[in-house]
Amino acid sequence: MASVLSVDVGVATHIGRVREVNEDAFFAGQRVFAVADGMGGHAAGDVASRTALQVLGELDTAHISQEALRVQIRRANDAVVNYGLSHREAAGLGTTIAGIALLQAASPPHWAVFSVGDSRVYLLDHGVFRQLTIDHSEVEELVADGVISRSEARHHPSRHIITRAIGEQPAPALDVMLIPAMLGQRWLITSDGLTSELDDGQIARHLDPGTPAKVAATHLVEVALAAGGRDNVAVIVIDVLDAEEAPDADVGPTRPRSLQVEGAS
């Protein structure tokens, strides 16, 4: 039997207190939600993030499967690479990307959690807050090898050096994991402008499940700015609700979206 879920979405982004260009971008569709953090500065990091998300966003109105997701990410990679090839001043541009996509053929229904780079996807479910993506970065490799601790990684001089990005040749491998779609889930997708300022415990404390998604997203960005705001920051908060629990507001990208989900509970 089909259940109707309402996905309440809140988005927020800010240039930060140091940067001159906001290279972070987000896409919040009906079934695809993602954040991208561009690299390249004035050489068009903002173009890289927007381009990648524009291509990925085409999947939102198509049939979504794991293979379709991988194909679309490769197309996004090609689009960023081709921009760099045709704009000499933008050579070397790239972007991270991380997000979730609702698989339409999966039974029971699942979210595909995907990432390239060090933007992250978190899940708050029944009081448990956890990071689902793995950073593709030099410091993550150092942590995995036991060279530095998790707390040391947050202040390490190489913390912003990533090992995988959209805009590479050949196209980077895409990490994908599947999570069952369940009522009560609160998803957080964010660039490192948030995670560089706050550790996971601090993020969890500010991700109060009792607040609307838009309020939570805006609050997280404000907290990141108060903690220093040394980078651009972009945040998407997604609540999986029963359709009858959906808020009445219909304001731009924060409006509730109704999804037909088979067997969701």
HELIX and SHEET records of a PDB file:
HELIX    1   1 GLY A   41  ALA A   43  5                                   3    
HELIX    2   2 GLY A   45  GLY A   57  1                                  13    
HELIX    3   3 GLU A   58  THR A   61  5                                   4    
HELIX    4   4 GLN A   66  SER A   86  1                                  21    
HELIX    5   5 ARG A   88  ALA A   90  5                                   3    
HELIX    6   6 GLU A  138  ALA A  144  1                                   7    
HELIX    7   7 ARG A  150  ALA A  153  1                                   4    
HELIX    8   8 ASP A  192  THR A  195  1                                   4    
HELIX    9   9 ASP A  200  ARG A  205  1                                   6    
HELIX   10  10 ALA A  213  ALA A  226  1                                  14    
HELIX   11  11 ALA A  243  GLU A  245  5                                   3    
HELIX   12  12 GLY A  252  THR A  254  5                                   3    
SHEET    1   A 6 VAL A 128  GLN A 131  0                                        
SHEET    2   A 6 ARG A 120  ASP A 125 -1                                        
SHEET    3   A 6 ARG A 186  THR A 190 -1                                        
SHEET    4   A 6 VAL A 233  ASP A 242 -1                                        
SHEET    5   A 6 ALA A   2  HIS A  14 -1                                        
SHEET    6   A 6 ARG A 257  GLU A 262 -1                                        
SHEET    1   B 3 ASP A  24  ALA A  28  0                                        
SHEET    2   B 3 VAL A  32  MET A  39 -1                                        
SHEET    3   B 3 GLY A  94  THR A  95 -1                                        
SHEET    1   C 5 ASP A  24  ALA A  28  0                                        
SHEET    2   C 5 VAL A  32  MET A  39 -1                                        
SHEET    3   C 5 ILE A  97  LEU A 103 -1                                        
SHEET    4   C 5 HIS A 110  VAL A 116 -1                                        
SHEET    5   C 5 ASP A 175  PRO A 180 -1                                        
END                                                                             
